[in-house]
Amino acid sequence: MLLTYQPPYDWQWMTTFLGVRALQGVEQQDGEYYQRTLAVMHNGERLTGWLRLRPLPEQHGVELEVSASLSPVTEKVAAQVRRLLDLDAQPMLIAGGLGTLAENAVGLRLPGCINRFELTVRAILGQLVSVKMAATLATRLTEKWGDPVCTPFVALTHLFPSAATIGQLTVDDLRGIGVQGKRAACLINLAQAVEEGRLPLDDITDVQDGIKQLLAMPGIGNWTASYIAMRAWSAPDVFLAGDYLIKQRFPGMTPAKIARYAEIWKPWRTYATLHLWFNHDWQPDTP
């Protein structure tokens, strides 16, 4: 299956981003291919399998292969891949709205996700630790509580643990793999809320309402809720004014002043955040 997109697309940046964060046992960046395991609900049944994709830049497309076990939900998987890779973005429109900030990287896209619960768990695990440590914790979680799955890829062995599974763990269980106590309690609470339908991560249509629901959960602060909104719901206009790296781009300015400055990038402030993270040479205009 070929999934098309509007060029330009910075594939080197996206494959590096996904590769650095690849969850051992669940995901792999293998040369030009990205592959992972996944579970998809279909008529009340949980179908499990794998997907494999590779960019075909000369065709402005992505080649997608889906395991036979997921054939009844191929279209749903394709939609998830479009979200993961931000294939529906209009890069020239976005770059026009960001002006000089984006002029050197028009092909930058917003990395989304395949599984919103997985992304949310990993965002919480990543609080106050490095990208590498967050991936290590997620790997331990998966190895211990993720269901094994059969794939043709040696590196793909497990599914990410379900909300039902994590919701039944104890704080001590998660402490045993290195998760700090309050964060462990937050994860268990989150999983129970998702499993019981109190936090419908897959059905959020109002991003601001979704952020409010996340903030109402003990242990989830502004940065984490906003990051989840960016990547789980592909929200195009979220700005992380209090982010450490963002603050470094605006020396001497308070987060409130930075937020006011960022209004020039509406309605593309999520993309502005990405560009600010990775454009080390950009400097704000000073009055």
C-alpha positions in Angstrom: 0.0 0.0 0.0 1.3 3.5 -0.9 0.5 6.4 1.4 1.1 9.7 -0.3 2.0 13.1 1.1 2.7 16.7 0.1 6.5 17.4 -0.2 8.9 18.5 1.0 9.5 16.0 3.8 12.6 15.8 5.9 12.9 12.0 6.1 16.4 12.0 7.7 15.0 14.0 10.6 11.9 11.9 11.1 13.7 8.5 10.9 16.4 9.8 13.4 13.7 11.0 15.8 11.8 7.6 15.7 15.1 5.6 15.7 16.5 7.3 18.8 13.2 6.7 20.7 12.5 3.1 19.3 11.2 0.9 22.1 13.2 -2.4 22.1 11.0 -5.4 21.4 8.2 -3.2 20.0 9.8 -0.9 17.4 12.8 -0.9 15.2 14.4 1.5 12.7 16.2 -0.9 10.4 18.0 1.1 7.7 15.3 2.7 5.6 12.6 0.6 7.2 10.6 1.3 10.3 8.7 -1.6 11.8 6.7 -2.2 14.9 4.2 -4.5 16.7 0.6 -3.3 17.4 -2.8 -4.3 18.5 -6.0 -3.0 17.0 -9.6 -3.4 18.2 -12.0 -4.8 15.5 -15.6 -5.6 16.3 -14.8 -6.1 19.9 -11.8 -8.4 19.2 -8.1 -7.4 19.8 -6.2 -8.2 16.6 -2.4 -8.3 17.0 0.4 -8.2 14.4 3.0 -5.9 12.9 3.6 -3.1 10.3 6.6 -2.2 8.2 7.1 1.0 6.3 9.7 2.8 4.3 9.7 6.2 2.7 9.7 6.5 -1.1 10.6 10.2 -1.5 10.8 10.1 -5.3 7.1 9.0 -5.3 6.2 11.4 -2.4 4.9 8.4 -0.6 5.4 5.8 2.1 5.2 2.0 1.3 3.3 0.3 4.0 3.2 -3.5 4.7 0.8 -4.9 7.3 0.7 -8.4 8.7 -2.0 -10.8 7.4 -3.4 -10.9 11.0 -4.3 -7.2 10.7 -5.8 -7.4 7.2 -9.3 -6.7 8.5 -8.1 -3.3 9.9 -5.6 -2.3 7.1 -7.3 1.0 6.6 -7.3 1.8 10.3 -3.6 1.0 10.5 -2.9 3.2 7.5 -4.7 6.1 9.3 -2.5 5.4 12.3 0.6 5.6 10.1 -0.5 8.8 8.6 -0.8 10.2 12.1 2.6 8.9 13.2 4.4 10.4 10.2 2.2 13.6 9.9 1.5 12.7 6.2 -1.5 15.0 6.0 0.4 18.2 6.8 0.6 21.0 4.3 4.3 22.0 4.7 4.2 25.1 2.6 1.2 26.5 4.4 2.8 25.8 7.8 6.1 27.3 6.7 4.4 30.4 5.5 2.8 30.8 8.9 6.1 30.4 10.7 8.1 32.7 8.5 11.9 32.9 9.1 11.7 30.3 11.9 10.9 27.5 9.3 12.7 28.8 6.2 15.7 26.4 6.6 13.6 23.3 7.5 10.3 23.4 5.5 10.1 19.6 5.5 10.0 19.2 9.3 6.9 17.2 10.4 5.2 16.5 13.8 6.0 13.0 15.0 2.6 11.5 16.1 2.0 8.0 17.4 0.5 4.6 16.6 -0.9 4.0 20.1 -2.1 6.9 22.1 -2.0 5.1 25.4 1.6 3.9 24.8 2.6 7.5 23.9 1.0 8.8 27.1 2.7 6.2 29.3 6.0 7.0 27.7 5.6 10.7 28.1 5.0 10.2 31.9 8.0 7.8 32.1 10.1 10.5 30.4 9.4 13.2 33.0 12.7 14.6 34.4 14.8 11.9 32.8 16.8 11.6 29.5 15.3 10.3 26.3 17.5 7.2 26.7 16.4 6.5 30.3 12.7 6.9 29.3 13.2 4.3 26.5 15.0 2.0 29.0 12.1 2.2 31.5 9.5 1.6 28.7 11.6 -1.4 27.5 11.6 -2.9 31.0 7.9 -2.3 31.3 7.3 -4.1 28.0 9.6 -7.0 28.6 7.9 -7.7 32.0 4.2 -7.1 31.2 3.8 -6.9 27.4 2.3 -9.8 25.6 4.7 -11.8 23.4 3.9 -11.7 19.7 5.2 -13.7 16.7 6.7 -11.6 13.9 9.2 -12.3 11.0 11.5 -9.7 12.6 14.0 -10.9 15.3 13.9 -7.5 17.0 10.1 -7.4 17.3 9.0 -9.7 20.1 6.3 -7.9 22.3 3.2 -5.8 22.3 3.2 -2.7 24.5 1.3 -3.5 27.7 -2.4 -2.7 27.6 -4.2 -0.3 30.0 -5.9 -3.3 31.6 -2.5 -4.8 32.4 -0.8 -1.7 33.8 -4.0 -0.8 35.7 -3.6 -4.0 37.7 0.0 -3.4 38.7 1.1 -2.0 42.1 3.4 0.9 42.9 6.0 -1.7 44.1 5.8 -3.6 40.8 6.8 -0.4 38.9 9.4 0.6 41.5 11.0 -2.8 40.8 11.8 -1.7 37.3 13.1 1.7 38.4 10.0 3.9 38.2 9.8 6.5 40.9 6.9 6.1 43.4 4.7 9.1 42.5 5.2 8.4 38.8 4.2 4.8 39.3 1.0 5.8 41.0 0.3 8.2 38.2 0.7 5.5 35.6 -1.6 3.1 37.4 -4.2 5.8 37.9 -3.9 6.7 34.2 -4.3 3.1 33.0 -7.3 2.5 35.2 -9.0 5.7 33.9 -8.3 4.7 30.3 -9.5 1.1 30.8 -12.7 2.3 32.6 -13.4 4.9 29.8 -13.0 7.9 32.1 -10.1 9.1 30.0 -10.9 8.4 26.3 -7.5 9.0 24.8 -8.7 7.8 21.4 -11.8 9.9 21.3 -10.6 13.3 22.2 -11.9 15.9 19.7 -11.4 19.1 21.7 -7.6 19.4 22.5 -8.0 21.9 25.2 -10.6 19.7 27.0 -8.3 16.8 26.6 -5.4 18.8 28.2 -7.7 19.7 31.1 -8.6 16.0 31.6 -4.9 15.1 31.7 -4.1 17.9 34.1 -6.8 16.7 36.5 -4.8 13.5 37.0 -2.3 13.6 39.9 1.2 13.5 38.6 0.6 15.1 35.1 1.7 18.7 34.8 1.5 21.3 32.0 4.5 20.2 30.0 3.5 16.6 29.9 -0.2 17.3 29.1 0.9 19.6 26.3 3.4 17.2 24.9 0.8 14.4 24.9 -1.6 16.8 23.0 1.1 17.5 20.4 2.0 13.9 19.7 -1.1 11.8 20.6 -3.8 14.1 19.1 -1.6 15.9 16.5 -2.6 19.2 17.9 -1.0 21.9 15.6 -1.2 24.9 17.9 0.3 23.9 21.3 3.3 25.9 22.6 5.6 24.8 25.4 6.6 28.3 26.7 8.0 26.8 29.9 10.2 24.2 28.2 13.8 24.3 29.2 15.2 24.3 25.7 12.5 26.8 24.5 13.5 29.2 27.3 17.1 29.0 26.2 16.1 30.3 22.8 14.6 33.4 24.4 17.4 34.6 26.8 16.1 37.0 29.5 12.4 36.5 28.7 9.9 35.0 31.2 7.7 32.1 30.0 4.8 34.6 29.9 6.7 36.9 27.6 7.8 33.9 25.5 4.1 32.8 25.2 3.1 36.3 24.0 5.9 36.3 21.4 4.8 32.9 20.2 1.4 34.3 19.3 2.9 35.4 15.9 3.0 31.7 15.0 -0.7 30.9 15.5 -2.2 28.5 14.4 1.0 26.5 14.0 2.7 26.9 17.5 3.3 23.1 17.8 5.4 23.3 14.7 7.1 26.4 16.0 8.0 24.4 19.2 9.6 21.7 17.0 11.6 24.2 15.0 12.8 26.0 18.2 13.9 22.6 19.6 16.0 21.8 16.6 17.0 25.1 15.1 20.0 26.1 17.2 20.8 29.2 15.2 17.4 31.0 15.5 17.2 34.2 17.5 14.1 36.2 18.4 13.6 39.6 17.0 14.2 42.2 19.7 12.1 45.4 19.7 
